[in-house]
Amino acid sequence: MAETNQDAAATRGCFEAMFDTIAAAMKVAAERTDYSIASNEAVRFGLTETEPIKPIGTAWQKMENGFTLWFQWRYYDQSKAFSIQKDMNILNYGAAALQGARRVECSF
C-alpha cells in the first residue's frame, strides 16, 4: 500500500511538472502562432495521439496511476461572405486528479 501511495505521489509530481511546462509552451505557441511548439512538448513528455474531443484538430493524452493529462489543438475558419479572415486556432490543455482538475486555454 505504501508503495502505491509513493507511486501516486511520484506520478502527481511528474504530471504537475509536465502540466506547467506544456502550459508555458502553449503561451509561447500562441505568441508565435505555431501550435507545434506546444504539441512537441506534449510528445516529448510521452503524450500519445488520440481522438480529439472537438473536431478539426489533433489531441494527445497520457494516463498513469489514475492521473490523466490531455492536450488538444483545434481550429476553425472565421471567414464569412465577403470577409476573409485567418483561421482561429485554439489550444486546450487539462489534467485530472492533480489536486482536482486544472485547465489552460490559449487562442491565436
Stockholm file with secondary structure:
# STOCKHOLM 1.0

chainA/1-108         MAETNQDAAATRGCFEAMFDTIAAAMKVAAERTDYSIASNEAVRFGLTETEPIKPIGTAWQKMENGFTLWFQWRYYDQSKAFSIQKDMNILNYGAAALQGARRVECSF
#=GR chainA/1-108 SS CHHHHHHHHHHHHHHHHHHHHHHHHHHHHHHHTCTHHHHHHHHHTTCEEECCSSSSEEEEEEEETTEEEEEEEEEECCCBTTBCCCCEEEEEEEEESSSSCEEEEEEC
#=GC SS_cons         CHHHHHHHHHHHHHHHHHHHHHHHHHHHHHHHTCTHHHHHHHHHTTCEEECCSSSSEEEEEEEETTEEEEEEEEEECCCBTTBCCCCEEEEEEEEESSSSCEEEEEEC
//
